[in-house]
């Protein structure tokens, strides 16, 4: 918030004092909390880890509303909380009708919520504020995206630091490239924070479609969306020169194949069937129809798979097949250990492998046929966890859709909202398509969306386990 105050001061946007007040208020609340709990026992196990992560995100989201409310950029608490939760969970769904009218300091704070939430508030705390002492691993395991938390270093603090160093480096690199390509520095740093976090907030009303006349900018964003959807541990291996580990990683290979095949399908349909002039906001073709179809196809496929949610065109106008196609991609997700939401590619991989092995087990009931991942047999409890996660995810999607339907939201919009918020994608379908926002959603719908965004970002179990009676029983 204080960084946003500095941005506000530099651009003289008229809300410097309000942002400073928000930052100081947050600081005072934090310091007082530390003082009053300084004698509390700091013992931390898995149970406490789930509580700290879940309530940590809720409290941070509550406090994160202050810049919006104090500057009156979003005077409604419900709307401010929705925007903040959407920011921290890197969903990118917004209720702002005129983004370009919002003060630059507030826009910077909005992007900053993405950037912090992308790698995780708790991981950030472990990386730069090792005050928790005991319990770092429990917190990391509770928050890290994917079925397992890869450790780059025996100490979790050092793992978090390495992850954040890569994260920061990519953000800086993208900012430099976007600036060199013609973006203003302010737009470049905001879009970089929102790309690496796979968030999707933009400083423009038209999102990245604002630069449809400058393909090089969109290709830069495409590159970093791909990197953001890749396991950050693989980036670490790349910087260490361990390229073989990346090539042999089964999840990365499947992720790359998914992107390539889905882009090919989308691009061909756009080229032969869709009318880009109807779905793009401005300048749909710069380097020819073929290139434009490929770029829009690749951009939107990556944007949905990595759950970034940036928009270059309204894909809901690209034939009914592609509407259903992109709806299905909302359930895919990027790699485990990335900043993307969704189910994650590795879970799909394990599900596919286990399903095929069921045929073998049916033919040879006495044979021991383990699921293998990266040439290693997976513990059957991990397979059970993946199966349980997928069932719980689909159940959450159904309940989420029913919740929106109870608010008298029509079918296509209801299922789109549930898939998008649970998967932290951002753009949905129907009335909440890529060129619309969430302003028309009723207040109860925004709270319901916020809940779905939270459980989706913290991978279901972390939040939902708190709703079970046995979690709170005395041990």
C-alpha positions as CSV (number, residue, x, y, z in Angstrom):
1,X,0.0,0.0,0.0
2,X,2.9,2.3,0.8
3,X,4.4,1.5,-2.6
4,X,1.1,2.5,-4.2
5,X,1.2,5.7,-2.2
6,X,4.6,6.4,-3.8
7,X,3.1,5.7,-7.3
8,X,0.2,8.1,-6.5
9,X,2.7,10.8,-5.4
10,X,4.7,10.4,-8.6
11,X,1.7,10.6,-10.9
12,X,-0.1,13.3,-8.7
13,X,-3.4,11.4,-9.0
14,X,-5.0,13.1,-6.0
15,X,-5.3,10.1,-3.7
16,X,-1.9,10.0,-2.1
17,X,-3.1,10.8,1.4
18,X,-5.9,8.2,1.3
19,X,-3.5,5.4,0.2
20,X,-1.0,6.5,2.8
21,X,-3.7,6.3,5.5
22,X,-4.7,2.8,4.3
23,X,-1.1,1.7,4.5
24,X,-0.6,3.1,8.0
25,X,-3.9,1.7,9.2
26,X,-2.9,-1.8,8.0
27,X,0.5,-1.4,9.6
28,X,-1.0,-0.3,13.0
29,X,-3.4,-3.3,12.9
30,X,-0.6,-5.7,12.2
31,X,1.8,-4.3,14.9
32,X,-1.0,-4.3,17.5
33,X,-1.8,-7.9,16.6
34,X,1.8,-8.9,17.0
35,X,2.1,-7.1,20.4
36,X,-1.1,-8.7,21.8
37,X,-0.1,-12.2,20.7
38,X,3.7,-12.0,21.4
39,X,3.5,-14.4,24.4
40,X,1.3,-16.9,22.5
41,X,2.8,-20.4,21.9
42,X,4.1,-20.6,18.3
43,X,3.7,-24.3,17.9
44,X,2.4,-25.1,14.4
45,X,1.2,-28.3,12.9
46,X,-1.0,-29.1,9.9
47,X,-4.2,-28.1,11.6
48,X,-2.9,-24.7,12.5
49,X,-1.4,-24.3,9.1
50,X,-4.8,-24.7,7.4
51,X,-6.3,-22.1,9.8
52,X,-3.5,-19.6,9.4
53,X,-3.5,-19.8,5.6
54,X,-7.3,-19.6,5.2
55,X,-7.9,-16.8,7.8
56,X,-4.7,-15.1,6.7
57,X,-6.1,-14.7,3.2
58,X,-9.5,-13.6,4.5
59,X,-8.0,-11.0,6.8
60,X,-5.6,-9.7,4.0
61,X,-8.6,-9.4,1.7
62,X,-10.6,-7.5,4.3
63,X,-7.7,-5.1,4.9
64,X,-7.0,-4.9,1.2
65,X,-10.4,-3.1,0.6
66,X,-9.1,0.0,2.4
67,X,-7.4,1.6,-0.7
68,X,-10.6,1.2,-2.7
69,X,-12.9,2.5,0.0
70,X,-10.8,5.4,1.3
71,X,-10.1,6.7,-2.2
72,X,-13.8,6.1,-3.1
73,X,-12.7,4.3,-6.2
74,X,-15.0,1.5,-5.1
75,X,-17.2,2.9,-2.2
76,X,-19.2,-0.2,-1.7
77,X,-17.7,-2.7,0.7
78,X,-19.1,-5.7,-1.1
79,X,-17.6,-4.5,-4.4
80,X,-14.3,-3.6,-2.8
81,X,-14.1,-7.0,-1.1
82,X,-14.9,-8.8,-4.4
83,X,-12.2,-6.8,-6.3
84,X,-9.7,-7.5,-3.5
85,X,-10.4,-11.2,-3.3
86,X,-10.4,-11.4,-7.1
87,X,-7.0,-9.7,-7.0
88,X,-5.4,-11.9,-4.3
89,X,-6.7,-15.1,-5.8
90,X,-5.5,-14.0,-9.2
91,X,-8.9,-14.4,-10.7
92,X,-9.0,-11.1,-12.5
93,X,-12.8,-10.7,-12.4
94,X,-13.6,-7.0,-11.9
95,X,-16.6,-4.8,-11.1
96,X,-15.0,-1.6,-12.4
97,X,-16.9,-0.2,-15.4
98,X,-14.3,2.5,-16.3
99,X,-10.8,1.2,-15.3
100,X,-9.0,4.1,-17.0
101,X,-10.7,6.6,-14.8
102,X,-9.4,5.0,-11.6
103,X,-6.3,6.8,-10.0
104,X,-3.0,5.3,-11.0
105,X,-2.1,4.6,-7.3
106,X,-5.2,2.5,-6.9
107,X,-4.6,0.7,-10.2
108,X,-1.1,-0.1,-9.0
109,X,-2.5,-1.5,-5.7
110,X,-5.0,-3.5,-7.7
111,X,-2.2,-5.1,-9.8
112,X,-0.1,-5.5,-6.6
113,X,-2.8,-7.7,-5.1
114,X,-2.4,-10.0,-8.1
115,X,1.4,-10.1,-7.7
116,X,1.4,-10.8,-4.0
117,X,-1.4,-13.4,-4.3
118,X,0.3,-15.1,-7.3
119,X,3.1,-16.7,-5.4
120,X,1.2,-16.7,-2.2
121,X,0.9,-14.3,0.8
122,X,2.1,-16.9,3.2
123,X,5.1,-17.9,1.0
124,X,6.0,-14.2,0.8
125,X,5.9,-14.0,4.6
126,X,8.1,-17.1,4.9
127,X,10.6,-15.7,2.3
128,X,11.1,-12.2,3.8
129,X,9.7,-12.4,7.3
130,X,10.9,-15.7,8.9
131,X,9.1,-14.8,12.2
132,X,6.9,-17.8,12.2
133,X,9.8,-20.0,13.2
134,X,8.1,-23.4,13.4
135,X,5.5,-24.4,10.9
136,X,6.9,-23.1,7.6
137,X,6.5,-26.4,5.8
138,X,3.0,-26.8,7.0
139,X,2.0,-23.4,5.7
140,X,3.8,-24.0,2.4
141,X,2.1,-27.3,1.9
142,X,-1.3,-25.8,2.7
143,X,-0.9,-23.1,0.1
144,X,1.4,-24.3,-2.7
145,X,-0.6,-25.0,-5.9
146,X,-0.6,-28.6,-7.0
147,X,-0.7,-32.1,-5.4
148,X,2.8,-31.7,-3.9
149,X,5.2,-28.9,-2.9
150,X,8.6,-29.3,-4.6
151,X,11.4,-28.2,-2.4
152,X,14.5,-26.6,-4.0
153,X,16.3,-26.4,-0.7
154,X,16.1,-28.4,2.6
155,X,15.0,-25.2,4.3
156,X,11.5,-24.0,3.3
157,X,12.6,-20.4,3.8
158,X,15.3,-20.8,1.2
159,X,12.9,-22.5,-1.2
160,X,10.5,-19.6,-0.9
161,X,13.3,-17.1,-1.5
162,X,14.4,-18.9,-4.6
163,X,10.8,-19.0,-6.0
164,X,10.3,-15.3,-5.3
165,X,13.7,-14.4,-6.9
166,X,12.6,-16.2,-10.1
167,X,9.1,-14.6,-9.9
168,X,10.6,-11.1,-9.4
169,X,13.2,-11.7,-12.2
170,X,10.5,-12.7,-14.7
171,X,8.4,-9.6,-13.8
172,X,11.3,-7.3,-14.3
173,X,12.2,-8.9,-17.6
174,X,8.7,-8.6,-18.9
175,X,8.4,-5.0,-17.8
176,X,11.6,-4.1,-19.7
177,X,10.4,-5.9,-22.9
178,X,6.9,-4.4,-22.8
179,X,8.4,-0.9,-22.3
180,X,10.8,-1.5,-25.2
181,X,7.9,-2.7,-27.4
182,X,6.0,0.6,-26.9
183,X,4.0,0.3,-23.7
184,X,4.2,3.1,-21.2
185,X,6.3,2.1,-18.1
186,X,3.2,2.2,-15.9
187,X,1.2,-0.1,-18.2
188,X,4.2,-2.3,-18.6
189,X,4.8,-2.9,-14.9
190,X,1.1,-3.4,-14.2
191,X,0.6,-5.9,-17.0
192,X,3.8,-7.7,-16.0
193,X,2.6,-8.2,-12.4
194,X,-0.7,-9.4,-13.7
195,X,0.8,-11.8,-16.2
196,X,3.3,-13.5,-13.9
197,X,0.6,-13.9,-11.3
198,X,-1.7,-15.3,-14.0
199,X,-4.2,-12.7,-12.8
200,X,-5.7,-10.7,-15.7
201,X,-6.3,-7.2,-14.3
202,X,-5.5,-4.6,-16.9
203,X,-5.1,-0.8,-16.8
204,X,-7.2,-0.5,-20.0
205,X,-11.0,-1.0,-20.4
206,X,-10.3,-3.2,-23.5
207,X,-7.7,-5.3,-21.6
208,X,-4.9,-6.4,-23.9
209,X,-7.1,-5.9,-26.9
210,X,-6.1,-2.2,-26.6
211,X,-2.8,-3.3,-28.2
212,X,-4.4,-5.4,-31.0
213,X,-2.6,-3.1,-33.4
214,X,0.8,-4.0,-31.8
215,X,1.2,-7.8,-32.1
216,X,4.7,-7.7,-30.6
217,X,3.3,-6.6,-27.2
218,X,0.8,-9.5,-27.3
219,X,3.5,-12.0,-28.2
220,X,5.6,-10.8,-25.2
221,X,2.6,-11.4,-22.9
222,X,2.0,-14.8,-24.5
223,X,5.6,-15.8,-23.7
224,X,5.3,-14.8,-20.0
225,X,1.9,-16.4,-19.7
226,X,3.4,-19.6,-20.8
227,X,6.2,-19.3,-18.3
228,X,3.8,-18.3,-15.5
229,X,1.7,-21.5,-16.2
230,X,4.9,-23.7,-16.0
231,X,6.1,-25.1,-12.7
232,X,8.5,-22.5,-11.3
233,X,10.8,-25.3,-10.1
234,X,11.5,-26.1,-13.8
235,X,12.5,-22.4,-14.3
236,X,15.0,-22.9,-11.5
237,X,16.4,-26.0,-13.2
238,X,16.6,-24.0,-16.5
239,X,18.7,-21.3,-14.8
240,X,20.9,-24.0,-13.3
241,X,21.5,-25.5,-16.7
242,X,19.5,-28.7,-16.0
243,X,17.6,-28.7,-19.3
244,X,17.3,-32.5,-19.3
245,X,15.0,-32.4,-16.3
246,X,12.7,-30.0,-18.1
247,X,12.6,-32.1,-21.3
248,X,11.9,-35.3,-19.3
249,X,9.2,-33.8,-17.1
250,X,5.9,-35.4,-18.1
251,X,3.7,-32.6,-16.9
252,X,5.6,-30.0,-18.9
253,X,5.4,-32.2,-22.0
254,X,1.7,-32.6,-21.6
255,X,1.2,-28.9,-20.9
256,X,3.2,-28.0,-24.0
257,X,1.2,-30.5,-26.1
258,X,-2.1,-29.2,-24.8
259,X,-1.2,-25.6,-25.7
260,X,0.1,-26.6,-29.1
261,X,-2.9,-28.8,-30.1
262,X,-5.6,-26.5,-28.7
263,X,-4.0,-23.5,-30.4
264,X,-3.9,-25.3,-33.7
265,X,-7.6,-26.2,-33.4
266,X,-8.6,-22.7,-32.3
267,X,-6.6,-21.0,-35.0
268,X,-7.9,-23.1,-37.8
269,X,-11.5,-22.5,-36.7
270,X,-10.9,-18.8,-36.3
271,X,-9.3,-18.6,-39.8
272,X,-12.0,-20.6,-41.6
273,X,-15.2,-20.0,-39.5
274,X,-15.0,-17.0,-37.1
275,X,-15.3,-13.3,-38.0
276,X,-12.5,-11.6,-36.0
277,X,-13.9,-8.2,-36.9
278,X,-17.0,-9.1,-34.8
279,X,-15.1,-10.4,-31.8
280,X,-12.0,-8.2,-31.6
281,X,-12.3,-4.8,-30.0
282,X,-9.9,-3.0,-32.4
283,X,-7.4,-3.7,-35.2
284,X,-8.0,-7.4,-35.5
285,X,-5.5,-7.9,-38.4
286,X,-2.1,-6.3,-38.7
287,X,0.2,-8.9,-40.2
288,X,-2.5,-10.8,-42.2
289,X,-5.5,-12.9,-41.5
290,X,-3.4,-16.1,-40.8
291,X,-1.1,-14.5,-38.3
292,X,-4.0,-12.8,-36.6
293,X,-6.0,-16.0,-36.3
294,X,-2.9,-17.8,-34.8
295,X,-2.1,-14.9,-32.4
296,X,-5.6,-14.6,-31.1
297,X,-6.0,-18.4,-30.9
298,X,-2.7,-18.8,-29.0
299,X,-3.3,-15.8,-26.7
300,X,-6.8,-16.9,-25.7
301,X,-5.9,-20.6,-25.3
302,X,-3.0,-19.7,-23.0
303,X,-5.0,-17.0,-21.2
304,X,-7.7,-19.6,-20.3
305,X,-5.4,-22.6,-19.6
306,X,-3.1,-20.6,-17.4
307,X,-6.2,-18.9,-15.9
308,X,-4.7,-15.5,-16.6
309,X,-7.9,-14.0,-18.1
310,X,-6.4,-11.4,-20.4
311,X,-8.6,-10.6,-23.4
312,X,-7.7,-9.8,-27.0
313,X,-11.1,-10.7,-28.4
314,X,-14.5,-12.0,-27.3
315,X,-14.2,-15.8,-27.9
316,X,-17.9,-16.3,-27.1
317,X,-18.5,-15.0,-30.6
318,X,-16.1,-17.5,-32.2
319,X,-18.7,-20.2,-33.2
320,X,-20.6,-22.3,-30.7
321,X,-18.0,-25.0,-30.8
322,X,-15.3,-22.7,-29.5
323,X,-17.6,-21.4,-26.7
324,X,-17.9,-24.9,-25.4
325,X,-14.2,-25.6,-26.1
326,X,-13.1,-22.6,-24.0
327,X,-15.6,-23.5,-21.3
328,X,-13.9,-26.9,-21.1
329,X,-10.4,-25.3,-20.9
330,X,-11.5,-23.5,-17.7
331,X,-11.2,-26.9,-16.0
332,X,-7.7,-27.6,-17.2
333,X,-5.4,-25.2,-15.3
334,X,-1.6,-24.8,-15.7
335,X,1.2,-26.8,-14.1
336,X,1.5,-27.6,-10.4
337,X,3.9,-25.2,-8.8
338,X,2.9,-22.4,-11.1
339,X,0.8,-19.4,-10.3
340,X,-2.2,-20.6,-12.3
341,X,-5.5,-21.9,-10.9
342,X,-7.7,-24.7,-12.1
343,X,-7.3,-28.5,-11.6
344,X,-3.7,-28.5,-12.8
345,X,-2.2,-30.6,-15.7
346,X,-0.5,-33.1,-13.4
347,X,-3.8,-34.1,-11.9
348,X,-5.3,-34.7,-15.3
349,X,-2.2,-36.7,-16.2
350,X,-2.5,-38.9,-13.1
351,X,-6.2,-39.3,-13.7
352,X,-5.7,-40.3,-17.3
353,X,-2.9,-42.8,-16.4
354,X,-4.9,-44.3,-13.6
355,X,-8.0,-44.7,-15.8
356,X,-6.0,-46.6,-18.5
357,X,-4.4,-48.8,-15.9
358,X,-7.9,-49.7,-14.6
359,X,-8.3,-51.7,-17.9
360,X,-5.1,-53.7,-17.0
361,X,-6.3,-54.2,-13.5
362,X,-9.6,-55.5,-14.8
363,X,-7.8,-58.1,-17.0
364,X,-5.2,-58.9,-14.4
365,X,-6.9,-58.5,-11.0
366,X,-4.0,-59.9,-9.0
367,X,-1.3,-57.8,-10.7
368,X,0.2,-54.8,-9.0
369,X,0.2,-52.0,-11.5
370,X,1.3,-48.7,-10.0
371,X,0.7,-45.3,-11.6
372,X,4.1,-43.9,-12.7
373,X,5.0,-40.2,-13.0
374,X,8.4,-39.2,-14.3
375,X,9.4,-42.9,-14.3
376,X,8.7,-43.2,-10.5
377,X,5.8,-45.2,-9.0
378,X,3.3,-42.9,-7.3
379,X,2.1,-43.7,-3.8
380,X,-1.5,-44.9,-4.1
381,X,-2.5,-42.3,-1.5
382,X,-1.5,-39.5,-3.9
383,X,-3.7,-41.1,-6.5
384,X,-6.6,-41.3,-4.0
385,X,-6.0,-37.6,-3.2
386,X,-6.1,-36.6,-6.9
387,X,-9.3,-38.6,-7.4
388,X,-10.9,-37.0,-4.3
389,X,-9.8,-33.6,-5.4
390,X,-11.3,-34.0,-8.9
391,X,-14.6,-35.3,-7.5
392,X,-14.7,-32.4,-4.9
393,X,-13.8,-29.9,-7.6
394,X,-16.7,-31.0,-9.9
395,X,-19.1,-31.1,-6.9
396,X,-18.0,-27.6,-6.0
397,X,-18.6,-26.5,-9.6
398,X,-22.1,-28.0,-9.5
399,X,-23.0,-26.5,-6.2
400,X,-21.5,-23.2,-7.3
401,X,-23.6,-23.2,-10.5
402,X,-26.8,-24.0,-8.4
403,X,-26.0,-21.1,-6.1
404,X,-25.9,-18.7,-9.1
405,X,-29.0,-20.3,-10.6
406,X,-30.8,-19.6,-7.3
407,X,-30.1,-15.9,-7.9
408,X,-32.1,-16.3,-11.2
409,X,-29.0,-16.0,-13.3
410,X,-29.6,-17.8,-16.6
411,X,-28.0,-21.2,-17.3
412,X,-25.0,-20.3,-19.5
413,X,-24.0,-17.4,-17.3
414,X,-24.4,-19.5,-14.1
415,X,-22.2,-22.3,-15.2
416,X,-19.7,-19.9,-16.7
417,X,-19.5,-17.9,-13.4
418,X,-19.0,-21.1,-11.4
419,X,-16.3,-22.5,-13.7
420,X,-14.5,-19.1,-14.0
421,X,-14.5,-18.2,-10.3
422,X,-13.7,-21.7,-9.0
423,X,-10.9,-22.0,-11.6
424,X,-9.7,-18.4,-11.0
425,X,-10.0,-17.7,-14.7
426,X,-11.8,-14.3,-14.8
427,X,-13.8,-14.1,-18.0
428,X,-16.9,-16.3,-18.0
429,X,-19.8,-16.8,-20.5
430,X,-23.1,-15.2,-21.3
431,X,-23.7,-11.9,-19.5
432,X,-20.2,-12.2,-18.0
433,X,-18.3,-12.8,-21.2
434,X,-14.7,-11.6,-21.8
435,X,-15.9,-8.1,-22.9
436,X,-18.2,-7.6,-19.9
437,X,-17.5,-7.4,-16.2
438,X,-19.1,-8.6,-12.9
439,X,-20.7,-5.3,-12.0
440,X,-24.2,-6.6,-12.9
441,X,-23.8,-9.5,-10.5
442,X,-26.1,-9.1,-7.4
443,X,-24.4,-8.5,-4.0
444,X,-25.0,-12.1,-2.8
445,X,-23.5,-13.3,-6.1
446,X,-20.4,-11.3,-5.4
447,X,-20.0,-12.9,-2.0
448,X,-20.7,-16.3,-3.4
449,X,-18.1,-15.7,-6.1
450,X,-15.6,-14.5,-3.5
451,X,-16.0,-17.8,-1.6
452,X,-15.5,-19.9,-4.8
453,X,-12.5,-17.8,-5.7
454,X,-10.9,-18.5,-2.3
455,X,-11.5,-22.2,-2.2
456,X,-10.3,-22.5,-5.8
457,X,-7.1,-20.6,-5.1
458,X,-6.3,-22.6,-1.9
459,X,-7.2,-25.8,-3.7
460,X,-10.4,-26.8,-1.9
461,X,-9.1,-29.0,0.9
462,X,-7.4,-26.1,2.8
463,X,-10.7,-24.1,3.2
464,X,-13.3,-26.9,3.1
465,X,-11.6,-28.9,5.8
466,X,-12.4,-26.0,8.2
467,X,-16.1,-26.7,7.5
468,X,-16.0,-30.3,8.7
469,X,-17.0,-31.0,12.4
470,X,-14.1,-33.4,13.1
471,X,-11.5,-30.7,12.3
472,X,-12.6,-28.7,15.4
473,X,-12.9,-31.7,17.7
474,X,-10.4,-31.9,20.6
475,X,-7.4,-34.1,19.7
